[in-house]
Every structure is written in structure tokens, then in C-alpha cells.
Amino acid sequence: MPDATPIIVLPCIDNEPGLEVLRYLLRREKVRVPAVVVHPAHNMVCAEEIAALCGEHGVEMIDIQTARAEFDAKIRPLAPDFVVSIYFDYILDARFLQVARRDSVNLHPGYLPYNKGFYYYAWAELDGTPAGVSIHRMVSEVDAGPIISQSRVRVDKADTGVVIYDKHVRESIRLFQATWPSLEDQSYHVFPQRHKGTFKKIAQADAVRELDPEQRYTAREFVDLLRVFTFGERGGCTIELDGKRYSVAVSLNEVGEQAVVIPGTREPLRTKTSR
């Protein structure tokens, strides 16, 4: 007779991947989600959608500050089998890792061991490291645990930051849904990360995004730097000229095509030009 005992999952989530993973887990017959840990209201992405989904399914929302301060009252009694971290920007201390009866896993939108830390999608292009997403066991050191599954993300040379970021979002959701059944039935394996990899802090991205008008770049270096930090029409790089600061963005269109930006969309529709 199949085991009818539910698998209790405590998701720690933010952003669209967090929302979609929660939606997926709530559809799983064997899974019960009693609560989710979320970002504080001031920096929570997809807050309304996550709140609506939790309300629909009777799932308690606990912000990370409350979860930390009232761990023994709010988190420990949940007795989760899995703690699952999805696009969650806050470090989960040892109590969260130890409370999981089976495992604690994190979805990192980088191809580990490369591009740990922030702006993973930009550094993969700037450093020439693999772009991809990984699911790994959480350990005390951030993004250092053994890998459960991972997949590559294809980045085209005309892709701007928003396109690269969205590709990682889509692949993160797909990879989790493909991996979860093996976690659920405990058929998964873990593999150590091959080497130390690369790690970047926010300050390092801030430094390269501030363009030096006196610095020399190759054309490729300059275009790559601009495009990986460009989100729509919003430039991620800045430059100071004659005492004024400017935002700088770039758009790449294949020769023979004309970019047409449709109002309300994030990316242009490309149409062939007449000859």
C-alpha cells in the first residue's frame, strides 16, 4: 500500500520562480505546504500574487524577520521534511537547515560552481563562464553545497540583461519541476562541486557599471558591458560627463531587421526591413 503520509515542505520564496514553485508544490498530491517564508514587504517581488495564492490554499505567510525572531514558535513546529529556497535573498541560518528532516535545497540561477553571489546572469557573459541554473543542497557556506541537478542557459550575443535574466527565470522554473519528483521519492543523488568557482559581490557589479570616460575598452567589451546591464530602455550603466550623470543602455538588432517596440511589452518585435 502506498505511503499516504504527506511530505511537508517549507518554501522560502520570492520573485516569479518562487511563485511558480509554490504553485507547482501546491498541485502535488503528496505535498503539504503549511507555510511559506517570504521577504519583508518593502522588497518582496510578486507580493500580491504570492499572497493571493497563499490565501486561496490556506498557507501562512511568515516574513524572514519574524521567522528568525520567532523560530521556535513559528518554524520548528512545522517539522518540514524539506526546506526549499527559491530566489530567496536572505541567508538561512543553521536552524533552518537542521529543521529539515530530509533535506534543505536551494535553486541558484547560476551554473555552479560559477557565478555565485549577485548578477550571475551578467558575470557569465562578462567573464566568459557558463550560464545556467543549479539545484543544490544547502550548507553553512552560501552556494557551496553539493549539486543535485543543473542545466545550461543559452545566451545569444544580442541578448540584453532583461532577456538573459528572463531566460534564467524560465529555466529555473523548468529545472525545479523536472527535479522535484526525484526529491519527493528520494531517488536523487548529490555531486560535489568540482572546484571553488567564482563569486561576485554587488559592489563589484556597481564598480563596472560606472563607466569611466577616460578608460579604453574594445568595442566588444564596451557593447557586452552595456547590454548585460540593459533592462528594456533602462540603462544599467552610468557615466558622468561635464558634471552630469547619464544612464546608458544599448540595443542590438541584426542587420536587415528593424526593432519595433510595442507599448506595454518588455522586448521589441523585430521585423524585416524592405530592400
Secondary structure as the mmCIF struct_conf table of DSSP 4:
data_model
#
loop_
_struct_conf.conf_type_id
_struct_conf.id
_struct_conf.beg_label_comp_id
_struct_conf.beg_label_asym_id
_struct_conf.beg_label_seq_id
_struct_conf.end_label_comp_id
_struct_conf.end_label_asym_id
_struct_conf.end_label_seq_id
STRN STRN1 ILE A 7 ILE A 13
HELX_RH_AL_P HELX_RH_AL_P1 ASN A 15 ARG A 27
TURN_TY1_P TURN_TY1_P1 GLU A 29 LYS A 30
STRN STRN2 VAL A 31 ARG A 32
STRN STRN3 ALA A 35 VAL A 38
HELX_RH_3T_P HELX_RH_3T_P1 ALA A 41 ASN A 43
TURN_TY1_P TURN_TY1_P2 VAL A 45 CYS A 46
HELX_RH_AL_P HELX_RH_AL_P2 ALA A 47 HIS A 57
TURN_TY1_P TURN_TY1_P3 GLY A 58 GLY A 58
HELX_LH_PP_P HELX_LH_PP_P1 VAL A 59 VAL A 59
STRN STRN4 GLU A 60 ASP A 63
HELX_RH_AL_P HELX_RH_AL_P3 ILE A 64 ALA A 69
TURN_TY1_P TURN_TY1_P4 GLU A 70 GLU A 70
HELX_RH_PI_P HELX_RH_PI_P1 PHE A 71 ILE A 75
HELX_RH_3T_P HELX_RH_3T_P2 ARG A 76 LEU A 78
BEND BEND1 ASP A 81 ASP A 81
STRN STRN5 PHE A 82 ILE A 86
BEND BEND2 TYR A 87 TYR A 87
BEND BEND3 TYR A 90 TYR A 90
HELX_RH_AL_P HELX_RH_AL_P4 ALA A 94 VAL A 99
BEND BEND4 ARG A 101 ARG A 102
STRN STRN6 ASP A 103 HIS A 108
BEND BEND5 PRO A 109 GLY A 110
TURN_TY1_P TURN_TY1_P5 LEU A 112 PRO A 113
BEND BEND6 TYR A 114 ASN A 115
STRN STRN7 LYS A 116 GLY A 117
BEND BEND7 PHE A 118 PHE A 118
HELX_RH_AL_P HELX_RH_AL_P5 TYR A 120 ASP A 127
TURN_TY1_P TURN_TY1_P6 GLY A 128 GLY A 128
HELX_LH_PP_P HELX_LH_PP_P2 THR A 129 ALA A 131
STRN STRN8 GLY A 132 ARG A 137
BEND BEND8 SER A 140 GLU A 141
TURN_TY1_P TURN_TY1_P7 VAL A 142 ASP A 143
BEND BEND9 GLY A 145 GLY A 145
HELX_LH_PP_P HELX_LH_PP_P3 PRO A 146 PRO A 146
STRN STRN9 ILE A 147 ARG A 152
TURN_TY1_P TURN_TY1_P8 LYS A 157 ALA A 158
HELX_RH_AL_P HELX_RH_AL_P6 GLY A 161 GLU A 184
TURN_TY1_P TURN_TY1_P9 ASP A 185 GLN A 186
STRN STRN10 PHE A 191 PHE A 191
BEND BEND10 ARG A 194 HIS A 195
STRN STRN11 PHE A 199 LYS A 200
HELX_RH_AL_P HELX_RH_AL_P7 ILE A 202 ARG A 209
STRN STRN12 GLU A 210 LEU A 211
TURN_TY1_P TURN_TY1_P10 PRO A 213 GLU A 214
HELX_RH_AL_P HELX_RH_AL_P8 ALA A 219 VAL A 228
TURN_TY1_P TURN_TY1_P11 PHE A 229 PHE A 229
STRN STRN13 PHE A 231 PHE A 231
TURN_TY1_P TURN_TY1_P12 GLY A 232 GLU A 233
STRN STRN14 ARG A 234 ARG A 234
BEND BEND11 GLY A 236 GLY A 236
STRN STRN15 CYS A 237 LEU A 241
TURN_TY1_P TURN_TY1_P13 ASP A 242 GLY A 243
STRN STRN16 LYS A 244 VAL A 248
TURN_TY1_P TURN_TY1_P14 VAL A 255 GLY A 256
STRN STRN17 GLU A 257 VAL A 260
HELX_LH_PP_P HELX_LH_PP_P4 VAL A 261 ILE A 262
TURN_TY1_P TURN_TY1_P15 PRO A 263 GLY A 264
BEND BEND12 ARG A 266 GLU A 267
HELX_LH_PP_P HELX_LH_PP_P5 PRO A 268 PRO A 268
STRN STRN18 LEU A 269 LYS A 272
HELX_LH_PP_P HELX_LH_PP_P6 THR A 273 SER A 274
#
